[in-house]
Amino acid sequence: MSLVLLLCAVALLVVLGLVVDGGTKAQALDRANRVAMEAAGAGAQAITAGGGDVNAAAADAAVQNYLAAEGVSGDTQVHDNRVDVTVSLSEPTKMLSMVGIDEITVTGDGYATAIYGLEG
């Protein structure tokens, strides 16, 4: 009888760990995607800040400044008037650390396109 109780307790802890840390992963993924989209938007705003020419360096600097303010790291690619951002972040686990999984790493992607306005 005690062996069955022990197995049930272990199974319950595993399920609890998956639920709690699965929620942590979902929240981390949502944050990574949100930060990537917002950083891409910042880059798209800076892409033509000095005039009509595409300024990839200014877009990359704006993205990196935004990512630094959010405390995450990421990569930027500028193609014509489109800014693509990939963000990676890690969150500590709560329950799965008992079995050696100390953190969950997720990757988020975002993009933004600079739209040129006409003055006249």
QUILIN-V634021 format. One record per residue. N is the residue number from 1. RES is the residue in one small letter. PHI is phi in radians with two decimals (999 if undefined). OMEGA is omega in whole degrees, 0 to 359 (none if undefined). D_FIRST is the distance of its C-alpha to the first C-alpha in whole Angstrom. Layout:
BEGIN
N_RES_PHI_OMEGA_D_FIRST ; N_RES_PHI_OMEGA_D_FIRST
END
This chain:
BEGIN
1_m_999_182_0 ; 2_s_-1.21_177_4 ; 3_l_-1.17_177_5 ; 4_v_-1.12_178_5 ; 5_l_-1.10_179_6 ; 6_l_-1.11_178_9 ; 7_l_-1.12_177_10 ; 8_c_-1.14_179_11 ; 9_a_-1.15_178_13 ; 10_v_-1.13_179_15 ; 11_a_-1.08_178_16 ; 12_l_-1.12_178_17 ; 13_l_-1.12_178_19 ; 14_v_-1.11_179_20 ; 15_v_-1.11_178_21 ; 16_l_-1.07_178_23 ; 17_g_-1.08_179_24 ; 18_l_-1.15_180_26 ; 19_v_-1.21_183_27 ; 20_v_-1.14_183_29 ; 21_d_-1.34_172_30 ; 22_g_-1.15_175_31 ; 23_g_-1.15_177_33 ; 24_t_-1.08_179_35 ; 25_k_-1.15_179_36 ; 26_a_-1.10_178_37 ; 27_q_-1.16_179_39 ; 28_a_-1.14_178_40 ; 29_l_-1.14_177_42 ; 30_d_-1.09_179_43 ; 31_r_-1.13_180_45 ; 32_a_-1.08_179_46 ; 33_n_-1.16_179_48 ; 34_r_-1.12_180_49 ; 35_v_-1.11_179_51 ; 36_a_-1.11_179_52 ; 37_m_-1.15_180_54 ; 38_e_-1.17_178_55 ; 39_a_-1.15_177_57 ; 40_a_-1.12_176_58 ; 41_g_-1.10_177_60 ; 42_a_-1.11_178_61 ; 43_g_-1.16_180_63 ; 44_a_-1.16_177_64 ; 45_q_-1.18_183_66 ; 46_a_-1.54_188_67 ; 47_i_-1.11_180_68 ; 48_t_-2.25_185_72 ; 49_a_-1.10_183_72 ; 50_g_-1.61_183_75 ; 51_g_2.62_184_77 ; 52_g_-1.55_182_77 ; 53_d_-1.40_178_76 ; 54_v_-1.27_180_72 ; 55_n_-2.03_183_71 ; 56_a_-1.12_180_68 ; 57_a_-1.14_179_68 ; 58_a_-1.17_178_68 ; 59_a_-1.12_180_65 ; 60_d_-1.11_179_63 ; 61_a_-1.11_179_64 ; 62_a_-1.12_178_63 ; 63_v_-1.12_182_59 ; 64_q_-1.12_176_59 ; 65_n_-1.11_179_60 ; 66_y_-1.13_181_57 ; 67_l_-1.12_178_54 ; 68_a_-1.12_179_55 ; 69_a_-1.14_179_55 ; 70_e_-1.50_179_52 ; 71_g_1.36_179_50 ; 72_v_-2.23_177_50 ; 73_s_-1.96_180_51 ; 74_g_-2.96_180_53 ; 75_d_-2.04_181_55 ; 76_t_-2.16_170_58 ; 77_q_-2.33_179_60 ; 78_v_-2.01_178_64 ; 79_h_-2.18_183_65 ; 80_d_0.95_181_68 ; 81_n_-1.89_180_67 ; 82_r_-1.96_178_64 ; 83_v_-2.01_177_61 ; 84_d_-1.88_181_58 ; 85_v_-2.25_174_55 ; 86_t_-2.08_184_52 ; 87_v_-2.08_176_50 ; 88_s_-2.16_176_47 ; 89_l_-2.55_181_44 ; 90_s_-2.11_177_41 ; 91_e_-2.20_178_38 ; 92_p_-1.24_177_36 ; 93_t_-1.54_180_32 ; 94_k_-1.82_184_30 ; 95_m_-1.76_184_26 ; 96_l_-1.23_176_27 ; 97_s_-1.14_178_29 ; 98_m_-1.18_180_25 ; 99_v_-1.95_173_25 ; 100_g_1.70_177_29 ; 101_i_-1.71_188_31 ; 102_d_-1.54_180_33 ; 103_e_-2.63_177_35 ; 104_i_-2.03_179_36 ; 105_t_-1.89_179_40 ; 106_v_-2.21_179_41 ; 107_t_-2.20_178_45 ; 108_g_-2.13_180_47 ; 109_d_-2.17_176_50 ; 110_g_-2.66_177_53 ; 111_y_-2.56_175_57 ; 112_a_-2.58_180_60 ; 113_t_-2.05_177_64 ; 114_a_-1.35_178_67 ; 115_i_-1.90_184_69 ; 116_y_-1.50_177_73 ; 117_g_-1.67_177_75 ; 118_l_-1.77_177_78 ; 119_e_-1.84_179_81 ; 120_g_3.09_none_84
END
